[in-house]
């Protein structure tokens, strides 16, 4: 539908930040129009079907420990399938389960026996988790800031736990293996794992964005429409100009920096995910398998164990990720070893490389960066908060409040 010549608010970008801002403004009774260059809502949350399998754009999950996810989404309607909280690590060819004992008491003995160091060091892992999970957020953000690796060393979890568990596990979350990320962001991420569950929607991760977009009137959603210029007084698209009282730029960091030269935003992290099909899952529980030190893989997981709807039949869909751009041939042997199968069992489905997958969160953590640029122009996205679904949605909520304040002043 064509964007009108005059509206109250234009939100540029239908990722989770833009959708969060637009739905809040619409709920407040404002005439808000959402403009998106792609043909789907959700931004980086994109899903397609390949030979009947549900394939997300890279290995992505929904973490209910994120406050905005729990508060703003209808999780029941997403029909989530759940992973176990924990992971499998391989040492000398043997698989060891490390799981949250609160949720899976039957695996407590396996977790205690896992080669993560002494009992004292395993207790330190528990203490680290309790601190991140249950201290008030303001105290976590006020703690002395270090790199993530320095924080783990200071927590005395030990070298074995860092190299065999934390580094590969966090590399898949932070999309960097040096653990140079801010310790404050590490605390927030670990808090979400302690307090929430990890799941996949039956229709893929794109359905998260589609659920939010459905809360806007059809005439206010403009997909396949690229914005080429913005000011606080309106936007320019390929079909003409639209005047507005406020404009929100909620695009990916690169596009935001192009449209708003005063804004510094980038997403240097990337990930490549290889999708394979197995005749059946080799596992009894839905757990991510961590990459081994010195290998290419960050992790590999049978996603259809957590969400059976990702497979059209009884076959298993495997997602394996690397931080470097890799070919399927380079990782095939490693994927097979991770799951204890032969390479001949693996059928390559597709490979997806996501450049600019997320911003970095290096010290000092730039948490809650300004969203009001003045004169009716606003910006939001995970590059204004934390590089996560939580950061995107939280920045959208902050921006909606700022826009309402601006419109109130105009009135």
Order of alpha helices (4+ residues) and beta strands (2+ residues): beta-alpha-beta-beta-beta-beta-alpha-alpha-beta-beta-beta-alpha-alpha-alpha-alpha-alpha-alpha-beta-alpha-beta-beta-beta-beta-beta-alpha-beta-beta-beta-alpha-beta-alpha-beta-beta-beta-alpha
